[in-house]
Amino acid sequence: MNIADIATQDYIEVNVGTRMGKVRSTFEDGNPKGIIVTNDGDYEGVISEREVLQSHVEDDAKVAALTKPSRSTPAPKVDRQEDVRETARVLIESNAKVAPVFENDELWGVITDDAILEAVLENLDTLTVEDIYTSDPVTLEEGDGIGKAINHLREHGISRIPVLNDSGYLTGVVTTHDIADFVIRKNHTMTTGDRGGDTQRLLDVPIYDIMNSPVETTTLDTTAKEAVEAMLDQDFAGLMVTPEDDDRVVIGVITKTDVLRALTFTEEERMDVQITNISLLDTITRESIVESIQSVSDKYADMQVVHAHVRFKEHKEKLRGTPLVHCQIRLRTNKGQVAGTGEGYGAENAFRVALDKLERNVLEVKGVTSDEEYRGQLLRKLNEI
């Protein structure tokens, strides 16, 4: 299946000279997945709500300040005849929910994560939430400030965080959109006083004041189709996963991105590896990353690796022009998830530190009993999508 019939020409476009204040208002008013940026009609990039939230660009600045190569990563260009699986992969690796679609080298429209999920919805009843959810989620407490939430969202590259009360029970969820909506509205009302002090007060506001409650939950045995239907119907990007007998205890999160990632699984002999922010690769290649992770996996045949996710994040600090990069490697195995993180100047150094930490963490669980059928079962479930 290709994306020719599911891409759309219905999208929001702004010029590089547009004020950032107008862009922030657009996200507040319509909650688009992304805004296409052009320069005299030529494609320049895509701005996401997360980028707007995490940027420090003032409202009077131009959009160009956020689309400079040093500040953001352009969304991948997707051909209108591209395969659905490949399109899902490039969306994931670019950490994007929307990508520009080109036909004959001309901007034709956009493709969104929702459009892909709707197209494959009928095939998702062969998967369950347990097959693809993310366990051990990052959490917040009701009294934690918005600033802490923003730091967690940025550090872990996520879009939603479950909120717990003093007893450790799930009482709400806070998302990137919730925070952006709150900050944008408050900034609009700030006309006097110390702007720096006002910003700090915003960051100190407790999450309890802006979180969504009650929370939409799902269970491990729910089909991926049912979970996606719930997300599409209620315009949620993710659901909290709880035990069947107690919806107060959060054990994981399932998002649209998790489902898209499952679509990219293949039946090739080589391990399936996804890389987020792949544009940060400098002296290391995608092939080298795959080979390195494969070599770690091959050492421990009793642990069956289903999927690997490598995420790079650039910090402002630099050494002789090379940025400090954070790398996280996460393996989804038949016995749960194993991760390793590290930092270094340049993507390659960061990856090597994270890989070393990953191998040490794998060693701690290498004695698990193997489950030879798990990967094959999951791939067979996905075979007809």
Number of C-alpha atoms within 10 A of each C-alpha: 12 16 21 16 11 16 20 17 12 10 15 15 14 18 18 22 15 15 18 21 17 15 19 20 16 15 20 19 10 9 13 15 20 25 22 22 24 20 13 10 11 11 19 18 26 25 24 19 22 22 17 16 19 14 13 9 15 11 15 11 14 19 23 20 18 22 20 14 11 8 14 15 21 20 23 18 17 23 20 24 15 15 14 21 20 14 26 24 22 21 23 22 22 20 20 25 20 25 27 27 24 18 13 8 10 11 19 16 19 24 25 20 21 19 17 20 23 14 15 15 16 13 16 22 14 17 20 20 25 17 19 22 23 19 16 11 17 15 18 23 21 21 16 16 19 24 19 15 23 19 12 18 19 17 11 12 15 17 17 24 22 25 26 21 14 9 7 14 16 25 21 24 25 24 23 19 17 16 21 20 20 15 18 16 14 13 14 10 8 12 8 7 8 9 12 9 10 14 15 12 13 17 19 14 15 18 25 22 13 18 20 17 13 10 18 17 19 23 24 19 13 16 19 26 22 18 23 25 16 18 19 16 8 10 10 15 19 23 24 26 26 19 16 13 8 10 19 17 17 25 18 22 25 27 23 22 23 17 23 22 22 24 23 22 21 17 15 8 6 10 18 19 25 24 23 22 18 20 13 18 16 11 9 14 12 12 9 11 19 18 14 14 19 17 11 15 19 13 13 18 12 17 22 23 23 20 21 21 18 25 21 25 21 18 12 9 11 13 9 6 9 14 18 19 23 23 26 24 23 21 22 20 19 20 16 14 17 18 20 21 21 20 22 18 19 24 26 21 19 21 28 18 18 24 25 15 18 22 19 14 14 21 12 10 15 17 11 13 12 16 13 13 10 16 18 12 11 20 17 13 16 19 14 10 17
